Amino acid sequence: MRTMRNPMAWLGKLLNRSTQYTATDTVTGESQTFTILDNIAPDWSTSGYRGGMSIPGGWRAAVLISDLLGSVPWHAYRQYGGNPLELLDPTPPLLEQPNPPDTRMTTFSSWALDLIWEGNAIGVVAARNAQGWPTAAIPVSASTVGIRRITEPGMSHIPVGELEYSVGTMRLSAYDVIHIKGPCQPGALRGMGVLEAHLSTLNLSHEQNRQARALSRHGVPTGFLKSDNPDLTETEAKQLKEKWLASQRDRTIAVLNSTTSFEPLSWNPDELQLVEARRFSLTDFELMFGLPVGWLGGMNSARQYSNIEQDAVNLLKFTLGGHLARFEQTLSLAFPRGTTVKANLDAILRADTLTRYQAHAIGLDKGFLTNDEVRALENRAPLPEPEKPTTPPPPPAADPNPDEEPQP
């Protein structure tokens, strides 16, 4: 039976980070202080990844991976002794809807975003069943969670040698936390994500966007107007500059007199190939997020020689494989020994209709698939059983002595 703690009380403790502001009446001079309870996420200027998501390539790469991980169904299998794996039906609540009322898609895709950018995805166990196994978990922003190992007595109520997670004012042991850890050094308590490993590349992409916006706004790169007029005053110089910028913003023809010329100080988009530089940044994003080259439209794309099915296989092998394994192994630890969590990848690997039907035909021809099994793979109901033919009653037995009269 699924037991739930008071969700509002639990959330109040979990998100116990507050902002205070004071409002003052300008007429009476009276002041009042208000407190806003909120999970305040850091901005791009610190360590948050919202700035990275503002870059089109970063948004597309992160959403592509997180949406795929969020849409994958999760199943639990149990095995005792040498018996074959047994699918648990119905799916455990922790895998079907970890954080009600949010859907599975919402919870797992948000975890995936944190795993990609921050290198860690963390959830606090919010409910357990009668046996003590987790049935619900609240996702927590990884950037707001502290992790340390207790090395001395008295440091915490948690025993020496175990991990302590700090979430707001709470101090939790690993027993109450689900922590999917990304790539990390041996013994590290936290994983590494795109934000930590590639912050300089993200800043470079931001700078390219800024320079492109500057070109769009001013119409020309940074430079100076050079005048050979020795009597030019400061006021006349400012007026000359304003007229020059106005003509470029309006995309009109600029007229300079014989004593004035424009000297660019920065690059121009033709000579330094702004478009090619921004396309190369898409290749950087493909490498940072582990996507096959060409998925974001970067340079040296080889996707023209691939098909949809091969694209799905490459994406699963070279991009999603590591993320899926981390989720599977971490979630398996939240269940009793002998229970294994696996992702159902049929939706990702599903081939086109013609290829599937050809594979079904081979299975039917070789005898290792039946018609009903094939229809189940295609989400179709089994065919109705054929009606048995009505058997007429058997004829009466022949009389061996037809000439004899029947005995009374």
C-alpha atoms as one frame of an Amber mdcrd trajectory, in Angstrom:
protein
   0.000   0.000   0.000   1.379   3.407  -0.945   1.781   5.809   1.943   2.254
   9.548   1.449   3.584  12.128   3.830   1.961  15.535   3.962   3.175  16.927
   0.601   2.746  20.604   1.546   4.684  20.220   4.786   7.384  18.266   2.974
   7.681  20.868   0.244   7.776  23.638   2.834  10.812  22.068   4.452  12.424
  21.139   1.168  12.161  24.583  -0.413  13.044  26.477   2.727  14.990  29.172
   0.929  13.574  32.647   1.257  13.866  36.169  -0.073  12.916  39.151   2.055
  12.003  42.614   0.871  10.718  45.692   2.648   7.862  47.809   1.302   7.595
  51.413   2.505   4.563  53.656   2.189   5.863  56.912   0.689   3.074  58.918
   2.328   2.942  57.582   5.879   6.493  56.235   6.040   5.273  52.900   7.438
   7.290  49.851   6.434   6.511  46.143   6.332   8.795  43.193   5.606   7.601
  40.346   3.392   9.172  36.905   2.986   8.863  34.929  -0.244   9.486  31.194
   0.067  10.869  29.956  -3.198  13.473  27.681  -4.712  15.559  30.535  -6.095
  17.741  29.205  -8.897  21.030  30.984  -9.694  21.318  32.975 -12.890  23.831
  32.618 -15.734  26.239  34.984 -14.001  26.752  32.348 -11.291  26.364  28.650
 -11.993  22.864  28.186 -13.415  22.359  26.816 -16.896  19.478  29.049 -17.940
  21.979  31.214 -19.816  23.203  28.173 -21.713  19.624  27.314 -22.619  19.262
  30.805 -24.130  21.687  29.767 -26.893  19.693  28.038 -29.660  22.202  25.193
 -30.002  22.259  24.630 -26.243  18.467  24.634 -26.038  18.051  22.167 -28.904
  20.712  19.748 -27.667  19.514  19.754 -24.051  15.809  19.462 -24.883  16.461
  16.726 -27.452  18.231  14.515 -24.910  16.047  15.353 -21.902  12.791  14.819
 -23.813  13.952  11.430 -25.055  14.945  10.371 -21.543  11.662  11.693 -20.171
   9.511   9.903 -22.741  11.112   6.472 -22.245   8.912   4.065 -20.234  10.619
   2.387 -17.273   9.985  -1.199 -16.167  11.046  -3.217 -13.143  11.991  -6.896
 -13.398  12.358  -9.368 -10.545  14.463 -12.515 -10.562  14.769 -15.169  -7.876
  17.361 -17.908  -8.098  17.740 -19.243 -11.598  14.213 -18.327 -12.665  13.742
 -16.057 -15.700  13.129 -12.348 -15.280   9.565 -11.496 -14.268   8.051  -8.156
 -15.261   6.419  -6.355 -12.338   2.878  -5.440 -13.296   1.657  -2.809 -12.583
   4.745  -0.630 -12.890   5.969   0.594  -9.462   4.820   4.167  -8.654   8.420
   5.427  -8.411   8.867   4.588 -12.107   5.376   5.433 -13.361   4.804   8.789
 -11.617   7.595   9.684  -9.178   6.322  13.128  -8.192   2.511  13.436  -8.311
   0.736  15.355  -9.716   3.553  15.864 -12.252   3.711  13.314 -15.036   6.615
  10.939 -15.549   7.697  13.033 -18.537   7.948  16.185 -16.428   9.943  14.574
 -13.632  12.400  12.537 -15.674  13.042  15.241 -18.263  13.832  17.761 -15.503
  16.183  15.239 -13.903  17.789  14.729 -17.305  18.357  18.472 -17.754  20.151
  18.655 -14.410  22.199  15.563 -15.232  23.289  17.024 -18.571  24.095  20.557
 -17.442  25.064  20.114 -13.778  26.315  16.517 -13.885  23.913  15.494 -11.093
  20.190  14.711 -10.845  18.797  14.604  -7.314  15.436  13.684  -5.821  14.356
  13.558  -2.171  12.342  10.496  -1.182   8.874  11.715  -0.190   6.936   8.476
   0.375   7.584   4.786   1.055   5.470   1.646   0.993   4.804  -0.694   3.903
   8.134  -2.458   3.285  10.041   0.835   3.389  10.889   1.100  -0.314  10.507
   4.513  -2.044   7.297   5.160  -3.974   7.681   8.918  -4.629  10.538  11.417
  -4.927  10.615  15.211  -5.257  13.128  16.523  -7.847  15.539  19.106  -6.431
  17.784  21.452  -8.396  21.291  19.991  -8.177  22.875  23.435  -7.864  21.077
  23.974  -4.533  22.186  20.697  -2.925  25.376  20.295  -0.891  27.109  16.925
  -0.479  29.789  15.940   1.997  31.133  12.778   3.604  30.997  12.581   7.386
  34.568  11.938   8.546  34.414  12.721  12.275  31.943  12.027  15.080  29.794
  15.018  15.957  29.818  16.512  12.461  26.255  15.362  11.878  23.570  13.029
  13.145  24.503  10.809  10.184  27.023   8.049  10.995  30.699   8.506  10.166
  31.611   7.384   6.672  28.212   8.056   5.108  27.166  10.898   2.827  25.159
  13.888   4.009  22.976  15.873   1.618  21.963  19.411   2.575  18.759  20.696
   0.955  17.742  24.040   2.371  17.706  23.561   6.139  17.377  19.779   5.912
  20.224  17.317   6.430  19.547  13.976   4.763  21.379  10.685   4.461  21.811
   8.799   1.193  18.896   6.608   2.306  16.500   9.522   1.717  18.036  10.744
  -1.558  18.084   9.468  -5.134  21.286  10.766  -6.723  22.062  10.084 -10.397
  25.706  11.071 -10.772  27.274  12.019 -14.095  30.916  11.619 -15.213  33.247
  12.174 -12.271  36.728  11.572 -10.939  37.277   8.459  -8.784  35.850   9.091
  -5.334  34.222  12.410  -6.267  30.931  13.131  -4.542  29.511  15.136  -7.445
  29.478  14.545 -11.169  30.649  16.947 -13.872  28.264  18.444 -16.404  28.413
  20.527 -19.547  28.256  23.781 -17.593  31.318  23.034 -15.485  33.422  21.492
 -18.235  32.572  23.857 -21.110  31.750  27.228 -19.570  34.366  28.995 -21.717
  32.838  27.558 -24.917  29.381  28.689 -23.820  30.722  32.177 -23.134  32.297
  32.240 -26.603  28.962  31.364 -28.183  27.322  34.128 -26.149  29.936  36.581
 -27.432  29.288  35.562 -31.040  25.578  36.163 -30.530  26.306  39.549 -28.977
  28.495  40.610 -31.883  25.890  39.421 -34.375  23.245  41.485 -32.577  25.577
  44.498 -32.670  25.960  44.150 -36.439  22.206  43.871 -36.848  21.624  46.930
 -34.684  24.318  49.214 -36.093  24.710  47.768 -39.558  28.494  48.146 -39.460
  31.297  46.742 -37.270  33.038  48.841 -34.641  35.217  51.531 -36.156  35.873
  55.257 -36.324  35.153  58.134 -38.651  38.382  59.792 -39.695  38.300  63.481
 -40.625  41.091  65.535 -42.198  39.389  68.783 -41.214  41.585  70.434 -38.529
  38.761  72.777 -37.522  36.279  69.977 -36.692  34.703  70.619 -33.283  33.538
  68.002 -30.766  29.901  68.870 -31.382  30.302  68.490 -35.126  32.058  65.142
 -34.620  29.170  63.794 -32.491  26.641  64.941 -35.057  28.644  63.239 -37.809
  28.701  59.992 -35.841  24.961  60.061 -35.125  24.107  60.663 -38.767  26.422
  57.843 -39.822  24.807  55.327 -37.435  21.304  56.470 -38.347  21.955  55.926
 -42.049  23.258  52.409 -41.377  20.358  51.443 -39.119  17.891  52.547 -41.778
  19.925  50.756 -44.476  20.225  53.960 -46.515  23.168  55.234 -48.523  25.779
  57.040 -46.442  27.475  60.117 -47.894  30.894  61.199 -46.630  32.654  64.342
 -47.720  36.168  64.395 -49.115  37.711  65.007 -45.677  35.909  62.144 -43.864
  36.406  58.361 -44.137  35.350  55.302 -42.157  38.015  52.970 -40.736  36.751
  49.645 -39.247  38.433  48.537 -36.018  36.704  45.168 -35.685  36.078  42.286
 -38.036  33.412  42.398 -40.694  31.117  39.446 -41.334  32.410  38.785 -44.837
  36.130  38.667 -44.051  35.879  36.663 -40.826  32.864  34.581 -41.907  30.398
  35.168 -39.075  27.950  32.606 -40.454  30.608  29.884 -40.618  31.790  30.720
 -37.100  28.285  30.351 -35.703  27.799  27.095 -37.597  31.037  25.817 -36.087
  29.633  26.643 -32.641  26.816  24.185 -33.402  29.464  21.528 -33.943  30.864
  22.438 -30.517  27.436  21.871 -29.006  27.153  18.500 -30.736  30.476  17.465
 -29.204  29.683  18.879 -25.751  26.351  17.054 -25.524  27.587  13.876 -27.205
  25.266  14.135 -30.198  26.255  12.580 -33.535  27.844  15.215 -35.758  25.243
  16.933 -37.899  22.263  16.558 -35.572  22.195  20.297 -34.859  23.200  21.368
 -38.360  26.901  21.762 -37.598  29.785  21.406 -40.017  30.979  18.190 -41.706
  27.584  16.539 -41.437  27.488  12.919 -42.585  23.755  12.389 -42.035  23.070
  12.449 -45.771  24.339   8.851 -45.894  22.197   7.604 -42.995  18.565   6.662
 -42.564  16.074   7.132 -39.756  16.672   3.706 -38.233  20.463   4.106 -38.240
  20.123   7.582 -36.726  18.132   6.126 -33.832  20.722   3.397 -33.242  23.593
   5.898 -33.277  21.741   8.228 -30.911  21.085   5.376 -28.490  24.624   3.959
 -28.626  26.693   7.123 -28.559  24.480   9.652 -26.736  21.751   8.127 -24.576
  23.521   4.931 -23.550  25.482   6.408 -20.658  22.579   8.482 -19.349  20.216
   5.508 -19.460  22.681   3.253 -17.650  23.092   5.800 -14.846  19.333   6.081
 -14.392  18.821   2.308 -14.534  21.500   1.440 -11.990  20.603   4.240  -9.570
  16.879   3.483  -9.656  17.569  -0.242  -9.209  19.153   0.584  -5.833  15.775
   1.980  -4.683  14.180  -1.483  -4.955  14.727  -4.796  -3.122  17.676  -6.968
  -4.072  16.860  -9.013  -7.144  14.807  -6.199  -8.747  16.295  -4.485 -11.790
  15.077  -1.309 -13.494  15.348  -1.138 -17.276  14.310   1.428 -19.858  11.966
   0.283 -22.612  13.713   1.434 -25.776  11.196   0.083 -28.267   9.856   3.556
 -29.006  13.331   4.853 -29.905  14.390   1.814 -31.923  11.047   1.324 -33.663
  11.733   0.887 -37.365   9.607   2.151 -40.232   6.505   0.184 -41.206   8.031
  -1.669 -44.180  11.119  -2.775 -42.217   9.009  -3.982 -39.276   6.689  -5.994
 -41.509   9.637  -7.594 -43.283  11.107  -8.624 -39.915   7.716 -10.014 -38.820
   7.497 -12.039 -42.022  10.902 -13.615 -41.325   9.842 -14.473 -37.776   6.629
 -16.095 -38.982   8.436 -17.977 -41.741  11.089 -19.371 -39.357   8.514 -20.271
 -36.738   9.754 -18.271 -33.732   6.835 -15.805 -33.898   3.107 -16.421 -34.018
   0.407 -14.277 -35.579  -0.795 -13.141 -32.158   2.746 -12.240 -31.057   3.243
 -10.160 -34.189  -0.080  -8.395 -33.666   0.884  -7.670 -30.045   4.127  -6.040
 -31.256   2.009  -3.820 -33.513  -0.411  -3.008 -30.657  -3.232  -4.909 -32.293
  -5.715  -7.269 -30.674  -5.414 -11.025 -31.366  -7.425 -12.386 -34.260 -10.721
 -14.029 -33.217 -10.601 -17.798 -33.055 -12.172 -19.441 -36.134 -15.570 -20.973
 -35.503 -15.476 -24.729 -35.300 -17.589 -26.482 -37.995 -20.779 -28.074 -36.761
 -20.355 -31.887 -36.787 -23.508 -33.748 -37.931 -24.675 -36.571 -35.636 -23.294
 -40.040 -36.572 -25.648 -42.293 -38.633 -27.329 -45.188 -36.795 -25.477 -48.493
 -36.773 -26.473 -50.951 -39.501 -28.556 -53.988 -38.486 -26.466 -57.150 -38.988
 -29.621 -59.337 -39.578 -32.082 -57.210 -41.521 -34.343 -60.268 -42.395 -34.988
 -61.283 -38.831 -38.084 -59.981 -37.110 -37.476 -57.971 -34.005 -38.071 -59.844
 -30.773 -41.013 -58.637 -28.689
